[in-house]
């Protein structure tokens, strides 16, 4: 299935946005869960503290009332108050029992509840005015046992408080761990997307850029392969068409240049004159057949080489030097070309054999700039007019 570039970029942004939203939702979920757990533990801890405070107050009140009953100034209302305090104490213990699941704590709460029930029974049957030592001793013993059991409960509750703090810390650490894992996974996918998506989008542009660089080097044997039917695919097809047109045009241009070169070569060889062409760098790029025959050299010894490095006669070199330096026309310069007989075989200058004596005219052929100038030298025996 072919998807347009616009749709792919949009899908990429949607994917990244979805990842960010998922990360935000996940973090919110963990934070909400952490907050909920901490609220639950805090609320439970506060309720336990309140009930514990009430139980402590009730226990202290029971102890005070018990001492009053044991004194000689006790009244019947003190007995009723102690019974009421025991009932309140039992009710508080029942509510406190619902917050614990540990057997040890429930056992201590049940023990305190039993002592309160026994104290309530003993007090309700005892007489304030009949100072029965057995009953009074039972009241004192039960009140002391209630305080002793409460001390045990406080010690255990202190341990439970430390466990609650440890539980909160564990919840926080676990939440941090899950959040860190989520962040790492999200960071990994973000890196993966940042590596894959830009590469997928930039790859066709790189192919187009490479093809254009080849075109700049006049290499028309290139094409852009892209099989997606999207905006880039359309651009690649149009560029391929352009490359094909440029290649066809270059072939036609090369064929036309070759044809014109043949025409020029035919005309240059038809005239009874010597023809040499040099570029602005002093490299010989053409000579007609008459010139080759005159100086007795091959094309490999002359063409595309600087005339200073060849065996071209010195008069030709000097004329080209003047024309190239001045970038102007040189007319009817006298030239004398001698036979290329080895110097050791010639005893004096007069023995040199002249193969050509005449005049040379150099005509500059201007290009778009000086680097594309050409210089056409025509040598004749007569003065050119």
Phi and psi in degrees as a GROMACS rama.xvg file:
@    title "Ramachandran Plot"
@    xaxis  label "Phi"
@    yaxis  label "Psi"
@TYPE xy
-89.3793  128.488  UNK-2
-117.748  136.661  UNK-3
-66.6963  157.831  UNK-4
-60.2838  -40.803  UNK-5
-59.7846  -43.3122  UNK-6
-67.1854  -37.0972  UNK-7
-67.3786  -41.7223  UNK-8
-64.8633  -42.342  UNK-9
-61.8582  -41.7783  UNK-10
-63.8147  -36.8331  UNK-11
-63.3004  -46.1502  UNK-12
-64.1787  -38.4584  UNK-13
-63.4089  -41.8163  UNK-14
-62.7554  -44.2557  UNK-15
-64.9588  -42.4851  UNK-16
-62.3795  -42.2268  UNK-17
-62.7834  -38.1668  UNK-18
-64.336  -43.1545  UNK-19
-64.6474  -42.6603  UNK-20
-63.6078  -43.5589  UNK-21
-61.5526  -40.8056  UNK-22
-62.3056  -44.6045  UNK-23
-63.0634  -42.0421  UNK-24
-64.6916  -41.9993  UNK-25
-63.6614  -46.4117  UNK-26
-61.741  -42.7674  UNK-27
-62.2448  -39.4788  UNK-28
-61.8551  -47.106  UNK-29
-65.5136  -41.7384  UNK-30
-65.834  -40.0219  UNK-31
-64.7838  -42.1814  UNK-32
-63.4103  -43.1953  UNK-33
-61.1705  -45.4391  UNK-34
-62.6586  -40.4519  UNK-35
-65.7306  -43.2157  UNK-36
-64.9703  -42.973  UNK-37
-65.4222  -40.4591  UNK-38
-61.1521  -42.9176  UNK-39
-62.6075  -47.286  UNK-40
-65.6252  -41.0647  UNK-41
-64.7039  -43.0312  UNK-42
-63.3405  -43.7097  UNK-43
-63.3929  -41.5977  UNK-44
-64.7204  -41.6418  UNK-45
-64.0641  -41.8166  UNK-46
-63.054  -40.2412  UNK-47
-64.8182  -40.6199  UNK-48
-63.4791  -42.5812  UNK-49
-62.668  -47.8748  UNK-50
-65.2934  -37.3214  UNK-51
-63.1098  -40.888  UNK-52
-62.493  -43.4527  UNK-53
-63.2429  -41.0642  UNK-54
-63.7152  -41.3112  UNK-55
-63.2449  -43.7689  UNK-56
-62.4851  -42.8472  UNK-57
-64.4709  -39.8411  UNK-58
-64.3706  -42.1171  UNK-59
-64.4307  -40.9526  UNK-60
-64.2158  -40.3341  UNK-61
-61.543  -42.0843  UNK-62
-63.8395  -42.1745  UNK-63
-65.1578  -45.6799  UNK-64
-66.3288  -37.369  UNK-65
-61.6742  -39.3124  UNK-66
-68.3704  -34.9342  UNK-67
-66.4252  -38.9625  UNK-68
-67.2301  -35.5621  UNK-69
-72.3168  -15.2537  UNK-70
-83.77  171.029  UNK-71
-80.3566  -7.84808  UNK-72
-99.0884  20.2241  UNK-73
-69.9244  149.899  UNK-74
-125.507  161.099  UNK-75
-59.7187  -31.4134  UNK-76
-66.1456  -27.3204  UNK-77
-67.6214  -37.4773  UNK-78
-64.0785  -45.5105  UNK-79
-62.6343  -38.498  UNK-80
-65.0605  -40.575  UNK-81
-65.4301  -40.0664  UNK-82
-62.8323  -42.9898  UNK-83
-63.5544  -40.8551  UNK-84
-63.7105  -37.9727  UNK-85
-64.9926  -40.6799  UNK-86
-64.1425  -43.3673  UNK-87
-63.0662  -39.4369  UNK-88
-62.8075  -41.7737  UNK-89
-64.9232  -40.9969  UNK-90
-62.3022  -40.8371  UNK-91
-65.1527  -38.965  UNK-92
-65.9789  -38.0556  UNK-93
-62.7603  -42.5193  UNK-94
-67.3302  -36.7573  UNK-95
-68.279  -31.6033  UNK-96
-64.541  -28.4345  UNK-97
-69.4554  -17.958  UNK-98
-88.9  -5.21148  UNK-99
-121.289  145.713  UNK-100
-117.906  -8.46035  UNK-101
-72.4355  136.331  UNK-102
-66.0448  -38.2686  UNK-103
-64.2426  -42.2289  UNK-104
-70.0141  -42.3411  UNK-105
-60.9323  -35.2335  UNK-106
-66.4011  -41.0188  UNK-107
-66.7416  -41.1922  UNK-108
-63.2205  -41.3918  UNK-109
-64.7328  -36.7921  UNK-110
-63.8486  -46.0762  UNK-111
-62.6797  -38.5153  UNK-112
-64.241  -39.7141  UNK-113
-65.9078  -41.4109  UNK-114
-63.957  -40.1684  UNK-115
-64.6095  -41.3342  UNK-116
-64.2189  -42.3002  UNK-117
-65.583  -41.9218  UNK-118
-63.1128  -40.3109  UNK-119
-63.9335  -38.4531  UNK-120
-68.7096  -43.7866  UNK-121
-65.1636  -43.3985  UNK-122
-66.335  -38.0142  UNK-123
-68.8712  -25.0489  UNK-124
-94.6326  -16.8539  UNK-125
-79.9147  154.988  UNK-126
-109.82  135.843  UNK-127
-67.9745  -33.0561  UNK-128
-87.7566  -25.4242  UNK-129
-93.3867  102.874  UNK-130
-80.5078  66.7987  UNK-131
-70.9456  117.65  UNK-132
-65.1763  -34.0842  UNK-133
-65.2812  -43.343  UNK-134
-67.6312  -44.6607  UNK-135
-64.0266  -36.6883  UNK-136
-66.2248  -36.8792  UNK-137
-66.6368  -40.8927  UNK-138
-61.2187  -45.7255  UNK-139
-64.9166  -40.4599  UNK-140
-66.3937  -41.7826  UNK-141
-66.3985  -40.0565  UNK-142
-64.2853  -39.9952  UNK-143
-65.4482  -38.068  UNK-144
-67.3851  -34.969  UNK-145
-62.1544  -44.6572  UNK-146
-65.6367  -38.2411  UNK-147
-65.1961  -43.018  UNK-148
-65.0465  -35.4789  UNK-149
-66.573  -36.695  UNK-150
-61.8997  -42.1808  UNK-151
-62.6559  -40.6047  UNK-152
-62.5722  -41.0911  UNK-153
-64.4898  -39.0864  UNK-154
-63.6301  -44.1432  UNK-155
-67.107  -37.4733  UNK-156
-65.0503  -33.7186  UNK-157
-62.5907  -41.678  UNK-158
-64.3549  -41.149  UNK-159
-63.3741  -35.5952  UNK-160
-63.7458  -40.7359  UNK-161
-64.6599  -37.92  UNK-162
-65.1187  -37.4828  UNK-163
-64.3189  -42.2737  UNK-164
-62.3875  -40.0901  UNK-165
-65.9073  -36.7245  UNK-166
-64.2703  -41.6947  UNK-167
-63.007  -43.5065  UNK-168
-62.8484  -38.7829  UNK-169
-64.802  -40.5809  UNK-170
-63.3607  -43.2586  UNK-171
-63.7141  -44.1011  UNK-172
-64.7551  -40.8234  UNK-173
-64.4139  -41.0918  UNK-174
-64.1005  -42.876  UNK-175
-61.0682  -38.4536  UNK-176
-64.1917  -47.9268  UNK-177
-64.1506  -38.4431  UNK-178
-65.5616  -39.6893  UNK-179
-64.9077  -41.9036  UNK-180
-61.4958  -42.1806  UNK-181
-62.1435  -43.6634  UNK-182
-64.4098  -40.212  UNK-183
-64.4996  -45.0919  UNK-184
-62.1635  -43.5248  UNK-185
-64.1224  -42.9578  UNK-186
-61.9385  -39.8276  UNK-187
-63.2052  -47.7879  UNK-188
-66.2233  -33.8177  UNK-189
-64.5471  -42.6992  UNK-190
-63.8694  -42.6364  UNK-191
-60.6761  -45.2423  UNK-192
-65.6952  -39.5788  UNK-193
-66.3466  -24.417  UNK-194
-87.3855  -37.3512  UNK-195
-82.3742  -50.4677  UNK-196
-63.8041  -50.1706  UNK-197
-60.2888  -35.8532  UNK-198
-64.4546  -41.647  UNK-199
-63.7404  -38.4654  UNK-200
-76.7043  -37.4979  UNK-201
-82.5569  -20.6724  UNK-202
-56.7047  -50.5672  UNK-203
-61.6991  -34.1689  UNK-204
-66.7449  -34.4751  UNK-205
-65.273  -40.6748  UNK-206
-61.6474  -43.082  UNK-207
-64.2006  -42.2528  UNK-208
-62.7016  -42.255  UNK-209
-62.9214  -40.4391  UNK-210
-64.7981  -39.7736  UNK-211
-66.984  -36.6047  UNK-212
-63.8128  -39.4276  UNK-213
-63.8621  -38.0333  UNK-214
-65.0722  -36.2445  UNK-215
-62.9922  -28.6129  UNK-216
-90.1162  14.5601  UNK-217
61.9732  30.6499  UNK-218
-100.572  107.091  UNK-219
-98.3391  6.15218  UNK-220
-92.3365  45.2557  UNK-221
-125.514  159.214  UNK-222
-154.996  156.398  UNK-223
-101.478  117.34  UNK-224
-95.5983  115.066  UNK-225
-150.159  115.286  UNK-226
-97.627  8.50466  UNK-227
-88.5178  135.364  UNK-228
-92.4038  70.5482  UNK-229
-133.948  -163.884  UNK-230
-62.4974  -39.886  UNK-231
-67.9731  -37.3159  UNK-232
-60.6861  -42.5534  UNK-233
-62.9931  -42.4965  UNK-234
-62.7982  -42.4348  UNK-235
-62.5303  -41.0734  UNK-236
-63.1342  -42.3627  UNK-237
-65.7817  -39.5048  UNK-238
-66.6203  -39.1545  UNK-239
-61.6974  -39.7918  UNK-240
-63.0648  -41.7927  UNK-241
-63.8281  -41.7069  UNK-242
-61.8534  -42.6129  UNK-243
-62.2815  -41.6758  UNK-244
-64.9895  -42.1613  UNK-245
-65.3055  -38.2823  UNK-246
-64.7104  -43.3059  UNK-247
-61.8299  -44.4081  UNK-248
-63.315  -40.7517  UNK-249
-65.1024  -38.085  UNK-250
-65.3972  -42.2242  UNK-251
-64.2252  -40.8006  UNK-252
-64.4695  -43.7462  UNK-253
-63.0828  -40.79  UNK-254
-64.6482  -40.3326  UNK-255
-66.3848  -42.4315  UNK-256
-62.5667  -42.7082  UNK-257
-62.7855  -39.5616  UNK-258
-65.9551  -43.8262  UNK-259
-65.7882  -35.2003  UNK-260
-64.0945  -41.065  UNK-261
-64.647  -40.9544  UNK-262
-61.9047  -46.1673  UNK-263
-62.9487  -41.4935  UNK-264
-63.2183  -39.5166  UNK-265
-65.966  -43.4998  UNK-266
-67.1809  -41.1954  UNK-267
-64.4132  -32.1436  UNK-268
-83.8685  -16.1058  UNK-269
-80.4655  -31.4054  UNK-270
-77.7323  152.478  UNK-271
-91.1616  55.1042  UNK-272
-143.331  161.879  UNK-273
-93.5604  128.882  UNK-274
-125.177  127.983  UNK-275
-134.337  139.913  UNK-276
-125.263  132.767  UNK-277
-125.859  151.165  UNK-278
-90.8269  -177.866  UNK-279
-69.5018  -14.8551  UNK-280
-88.6269  0.910975  UNK-281
80.0777  23.9081  UNK-282
-100.09  130.302  UNK-283
-75.1635  123.662  UNK-284
-113.447  -9.96336  UNK-285
-161.293  144.351  UNK-286
-145.807  141.952  UNK-287
-81.8948  171.058  UNK-288
-61.9515  -35.8777  UNK-289
-62.3519  -37.2468  UNK-290
-70.0931  -38.7515  UNK-291
-60.3387  -44.0748  UNK-292
-66.6478  -35.6865  UNK-293
-67.0946  -47.0355  UNK-294
-93.1716  -4.69861  UNK-295
56.9074  53.9083  UNK-296
-130.094  158.668  UNK-297
-95.8805  160.969  UNK-298
-62.4195  -33.6777  UNK-299
-65.7385  -23.864  UNK-300
-84.1525  -10.8969  UNK-301
-121.15  -55.1463  UNK-302
-63.4491  139.506  UNK-303
61.2412  26.0092  UNK-304
-124.419  149.48  UNK-305
-66.0732  134.949  UNK-306
-63.8987  -18.4953  UNK-307
-71.0859  -20.0311  UNK-308
-101.318  8.9997  UNK-309
-116.43  178.774  UNK-310
-95.9233  23.3686  UNK-311
-63.5361  141.765  UNK-312
-53.3697  146.486  UNK-313
-64.6446  -31.361  UNK-314
-65.7101  -33.815  UNK-315
-68.4313  -42.6235  UNK-316
-61.6926  -44.2742  UNK-317
-64.2562  -39.7954  UNK-318
-65.4933  -42.1759  UNK-319
-64.4207  -39.3966  UNK-320
-57.4805  -47.1738  UNK-321
-63.7883  -44.4807  UNK-322
-65.5211  -42.1274  UNK-323
-70.4201  -39.4101  UNK-324
-66.5652  -42.1861  UNK-325
-82.1481  -20.9184  UNK-326
53.9185  44.6642  UNK-327
-143.51  171.68  UNK-328
-77.5151  135.861  UNK-329
-115.304  122.883  UNK-330
-114.304  135.584  UNK-331
50.2473  49.6131  UNK-332
-82.4062  128.019  UNK-333
-62.9962  135.405  UNK-334
-134.332  142.335  UNK-335
-133.91  123.946  UNK-336
-113.567  125.436  UNK-337
-100.085  161.838  UNK-338
-66.3746  143.474  UNK-339
-85.848  55.036  UNK-340
-77.6302  137.569  UNK-341
-56.1162  140.355  UNK-342
-63.6805  -31.4516  UNK-343
-69.3951  -16.4612  UNK-344
-89.7263  -6.49323  UNK-345
-105.041  122.907  UNK-346
-82.6348  -32.437  UNK-347
-150.104  165.844  UNK-348
-59.1766  -31.4645  UNK-349
-70.1028  -19.296  UNK-350
-81.8859  -8.32018  UNK-351
-63.8856  135.162  UNK-352
-94.9957  124.934  UNK-353
-82.7249  123.531  UNK-354
-97.5881  -22.9322  UNK-355
-154.017  138.174  UNK-356
-140.5  121.602  UNK-357
-173.298  -144.542  UNK-358
-132.731  147.313  UNK-359
-119.994  143.46  UNK-360
-126.489  128.038  UNK-361
-107.875  123.978  UNK-362
-112.846  116.787  UNK-363
-73.9261  137.628  UNK-364
-111.034  107.966  UNK-365
-74.1509  140.256  UNK-366
-106.652  -168.039  UNK-367
-65.5559  -31.6056  UNK-368
-143.097  175.463  UNK-369
-63.4088  -26.6499  UNK-370
-71.9113  -13.2619  UNK-371
-111.158  18.8472  UNK-372
-78.0274  149.952  UNK-373
-128.528  154.541  UNK-374
-128.569  116.243  UNK-375
-98.5838  118.281  UNK-376
-105.613  127.335  UNK-377
-119.81  125.262  UNK-378
-114.051  128.175  UNK-379
-132.244  160.887  UNK-380
-79.3051  -24.0298  UNK-381
-100.979  163.255  UNK-382
-74.8017  130.035  UNK-383
-82.7072  138.511  UNK-384
